[in-house]
Amino acid sequence: MTLKQFYTLKLFFMILFWPFFVIAKVAGIWK
């Protein structure tokens, strides 16, 4: 795996899991 592929994969996972992190953050603030 090249460095470019690694960063592309990392970016893909960040975009994919971003809503979950936002929900967790908001839930943590409002709890």
N, C-alpha and C positions, 0 to 999 in steps of 0.2 A: 504493500500500500504506500502510495506516494504521499507527500505532505499535503498536496492540493486535495487529494481524495479524502484525507483525514479531516481537513478543515471543512470540506463540503459536507461530509457525514455529520460532523459536529454541528454545523449550521442547520442541517436538516433536523437533527434531534432537538435543537434549541427551538426551532419553529414549531415542531410537532408537540413538544411538552410545555411550551410557553403558557397556554391557557391554564394548565394544571397548576403551574407555579403561581400565576396571578390569583386563581381561586384560593389556593392555600394561603397566600399572603393576605388577601382580603378577609378570609375566614379567621385568620390569626389576629387581625386588627380588630374585627368586630366581636370577637369572642369575649 
